[in-house]
Amino acid sequence: MARSHHRHKKYHPVQYHPVSSKSKRKTATTIFIIFLGIFGLGIGYFAAGSIASLIIGGIIGSVVGYLIGYNLDKMATRK
């Protein structure tokens, strides 16, 4: 009588990789840095119109974008 658990398995199990590369996990951070940086540049331009306000608005927008994107990426990896 043949015993099925001793038979040779014909197929290899499919290996599951939840995240294949690091760049796929950090997309929200990059997107929010770019969009909020441009948004900050626009606010700086319409608020004062000087070069200094453009630079400050872009920096503040990029920092806020990094913080929001980082938290979204962290929440996405918890699931």
Secondary structure, DSSP 8 states (H G I E B T S, - for coil): ---GGGS---S------S---HHHHTHHHHHHHHHHHHHHHHHHHHHT-SHHHHHHHHHHHHHHHHHHHHHHHHHHHH-
